[in-house]
Amino acid sequence: MGASSMIILILAALAFSIFAILISKVLTKATTNKAKTEPYECGVPTKGQTWIQLNVGYYLFALIFLVFDVELVFLYPWAVVAQKVGWLALIEILIFFFILFMGFLYAHKKGALKWM
């Protein structure tokens, strides 16, 4: 399992993606109408202006969610090898949690966690 496996995996992913896009282009008929170009909001017809500016708090809240979601992605492999690595793994994860906690405190201090 070296670089050749990774290259084969990337080429297979690209080939599958290109094949799926080409099949969808060939098998579907492209039609345009007024209903397709209108904004869609949960099946309810929109009233008034549809292009509105959203609160940046939603964006910040989503970014913080992603940070903690990525934390869980890194936590699983650590848990698998923690017993083999020993005390060094514990120290590394504590440093990782400390950095995440500092980011959480920064976001809290900036008000990114206040909902509206």
N, C-alpha and C positions, 0 to 999 in steps of 0.2 A: 504494500500500500504506500505508494510514493506519489510523486508528482504526476505520473501517468494516470493514476486512478482519478485524481482531481481533474485533469484535463478531459478525460472521458466523461466524467460526471457533468462538467460544464458544457461540453459539446452536446451531450444528450439532452440537457435542459434547454439549450438554445434550439436544438432541432425540434423538440416537442413543442416549444412555444411558437416557433415559426410555423410548424405544421398546423397547430390549432388555429392560429390567426388566418392562415390561408384557407383552411377548410371553412371557416365561418364566412370569409369573403366570397367563396365560391357558392356555398349553399344558401346564402340568404340574399334576399332582394332588398336593395337599399331604397327606402322610401322616406320622403320627408313630408311633413305636414305641420300645420300650426300647433297641434297638440304636443308634438314631440319637442318643439322648441320652447315650450312654456316651462317655467320652474315647477317642480313637483314637491309638495309638502304634505306628506302622509295622507295623500288621497283627498285632502281638503282643498278646494279652490282658493287661491290666494286672493287677498283683498288689499288694495293699495299697492304701494311700491314694493317690489320683491327684492330688490338689491338694497339691503340694509347693512349697516356696519355693526358687527358683532362685538361684544365685550371681549377684551383681550384676556380677561380672567378665565374664560373657557379654554383658551389656548394654553395658558399657563397650567391650568389644572390638568389638562391632557398630557402635557409634557412631564409633569410630576408623576402622573400615573405611569407613563412609559418608563421613567427612571426606576421606579420600584418594581415594575414588571420585568425589566431587564435584570434587576437584582436577583429575582427568583431564577432567571435563566442561568446566571452564574453560580447560584447557590447549589443547584442540583449536582453539577459535576464536582464541586468542592466536597459535598457530602459523600460522594462515591469514593473519593480517594483520601478523605480526611484521616482514616484510621491508618493507612499505609504511610502517609507523610508524617503524621505525629504532631508534635507541638508546633512545628513551623506552620502547619495548616491552620491551627487555631489562631496563631498570631496574625497570619495573613488575613483571615476572615474578620478578625477584630479591627484591623486597619481598614478593611473594605467597608465594614459597617460604620466605622467612625467617619469616613469620608462621606458616605451616604447620609449620615445623621447631620453632618455639617451642612450639606446641601439642603436637607429638610429644614434645618433651622434658618438658613438664609431665605428660603422660599417663604417660610412662615413670617419672618421679620419683614419681608417685602410685601406681605399681604396677598400672596398668590393663593393661599388656601381659604380665603374668605369667599364664601359663596354669595355673590351679589353685594 
